[in-house]
Amino acid sequence: MITLAIESSTSQCSAAILRDDRVLAERAWTDSAVDHQRLFRLLPDLFRDSGVAAAEVSRYAVDVGPGRFSGLRVALATANAMAQPGRSRVVGVSAGEAIARDLLQTDAERPIVVLGDARRGSLWFVRLTPQTLRQRVPEYRSIPTEQLGDHLQAADRVATADWERLAAGIESACRATRAEPVRSAVHPSAASVASIAGIKEESGCLDPVTPASIIYIHPAVAAVQRTVQRT
């Protein structure tokens, strides 16, 4: 099984080509707010270094968020377009699952709470275990930032890619609940995205009809504006 995986939910992006679970070639880059074209420039290098032709890719695995909207759209559109000629499967993997994957490998007994800055005074929040990774899409919730402690349990480990922005609030909530914070930013990787895609396919939980789509924590701003204009 040849997989092309793309991770772009944070500013620390990556793409990789794998044969089964072995990484053949990988590229990582920092995405800016004004340049989302690096992926296209790096794809030829990935195929060259891996020795794989685009026609050999049988699965595309792509992070569908929550995360940076423009980066997610570019990655999903790229995967869908490249999958079309060979009718390859496109598997959407959520950012929380990709972040939790390595942490659960080191300690599968304790849940991983993954959260991120959802703006508007809120956090996106999900609790993950090895079992939830074998389900379609975990339940993501939006919670008020100041209420994080109400949603944590003593057994939880708490991880985020937004550590610099959220550290103070996470530390406070963890002290109150005896949860354990992961005290550095944990970014998902393309290899983790590919691994979760494989787990989901093996467990048979993927919807064979519904295509991968981006996870939205808030309603689209344009949709809200149209609703306001109509009322």
N, C-alpha and C positions, 0 to 999 in steps of 0.2 A: 504494500500500500504506500503510494507516494502522496504526501500531504504538503500543500503550501499553506502556511499559517501566517496570519497578519494580526498584529496587536497594535492598536492606535488609540486606546481609550484615555491615555495620559500623554504628557509631553515626551515621555520616554518610550519611543516606539520601537518595534522590531518586526522582522519578517524572517521566516525560516522555511527551508525545505527539508522534509524528513522522509526517510524510508522506514516504515513502521514507527518505532520509537527512537530511532537513531537520527540525530541531526546531521545532515549532509552539508549544509551551508546556512549561515545566519548573518544577518546584518541588524545593527541597532543604531538609532539616531535620535537626536532631540528635535522634536517638531516645533516650529514656531507658529505664532498665531496668524502669520501672513503667508507662509509657504507650506503647502500640503502636498508638494510635488515630489518629495524625496523618494517616496515609495516607487514611483514610476522609474526614476533614475537608477534605483538599486536593483530592481527585478532582473535586468539582464545579467548583472554580476552574480546574483543568486543562482540563476540557471547555469551560468558558466562554471562557477565554483563547485556546484553540486554534481555536474555531469548529467543533469536531468533535462530533458526537453519538456516544453510546456504541455505537449500532447500526452505526456506520461503521467501528469498529475491526475489522480482519481478522486481526491477530496480536497476541498478548500475549507479551512477552519478560520473563522474571523471573530474577533471580539466585537460584541454588539452593545457594550456598555453595561451600566451607566458610565458616562465619561464625556470627553470633549466631542461636541456634536459634529464639527467639520471633519475631524480625523476619522470618526466612526463612519460617516457617510462615504468618505473617499475609500476607506478600506472595504466596506460592504459592496459598494458599486464596482470596485476593481475585482473582487472575488466573483461576483455575479457575472460580470462580463467575461472573465477568463474561463469560467465554468461552462458557458453557453455552448461553445463548439463541440465539446465532448460530452455534454450533458452530465457533467460531474456534479457530485453532491456538494452543497455549500452548508456547512454546519455552523450555526451561531453559538458562541460560548460567551457567557456573561463575564464582566470584568471581575466581579467578586469571586467567581469560581476559579478563574485563572490566578488570582492573588492567593486564594486559600490552598491551592493544590500542593505547593511545596511545604507549607506549614502543616498540613494534615499528614503528609508523609513522615514528618518527624515526630508527630504525636497525634494519632488518630482517635484518641479517647476523649479529647477535649474539643468542644465546638470552636470554630473560628467565626467571630463576628467581623465582617468586613463592612466598612462604611466609607463615605466620601462626602465632600462638600457639595451639597445640592443647591447652594446659593439660596437666596430669599429666606435666610435665617433657618435653614433646614439641612438635614443630613439624609443621604440615602443609606439604607441599613439592610443587611441580610445576615442570617445565621446559617452556617454551613457545616456539614459533617460528611464523612465518606459516603453515606447513604444518599444525601441530597445531591451529590455530584452525579448520581445515576438517574436523576429525574430530569424532566424536560427543561424547565426554567425555574430556578428558585424564586421564592416570594420576596420581592424587593419592596421596601416600604420607605416612605418619607416621614421623618419625625422631626419635631422642633429641636434645634441644637441643644437647648438647655434641658431637654428631657431625656438625654442619652442615658443617664443613670437609671431611669425607670425601665429601660429595656435590656439591661445587662444582668448577667447571672455570675455567681462566683466562679463557675467552671470555665467561663468564656476566656478566650484570648482575642484581643482586639487589634485589627490590622487595618491600615489605610495607606493609600498612595499620597494622601494629602497631609502627612504628618506635620510638616512645618506650619500649616495653617490651623490644624486641629489639635495639636499636641496638648495645649493647656486644658481644653475641655475633656479630652480623653483621659488625661491623667487624673483630673478631678473625679470623673465618673467612675474610674477604675478604683480609686481609693475608697469611694463610698460603697462599692459593691464587691470589692476584693477580686474583681476580674483582672486579668494580666494584659497590660498593653505591650505591643511590639514596638519598641521605642526607636523606630526609624521608618522611613517611607518604604513601603513594599510595592514595587511596580510589577504588574503582570508581564509575562514574556510570551513571545510567539510559540516557544516550545511548550509552555504550559497550556496555551490555547489548544495546540494540537493534541496534547495528552488528554485534556478534558473531552475534546471531540471524539477521540477514540473510545473513551470510557462510555460516553453516551451512546455511541453506535453499538458497542458490545452489549450494553444493557437493553437495547431495543426500545429506548424511550423516545426516539426522535419521531416527529410527525413527518410521514412520507410525502405529504401534500403541501403543508404550509411552509413558505420560504422563510429563511432567516430574516429577522427584522430588528431594528434598533430598540433598545429598552429606554423608554422615556419615564422619568420620574415626575416631571411637571407636564401639563398640557402644552402643546406647541403655542408659542406666543401669538403667531399669526391667527391660529384658530380662536384664541381667546379674544383677539381684537375684532375678528369678524362677528363673534357672538355679541360683543358689546355694541358694535355698530347696528346690529339688527334690533337690539332692544331699546 
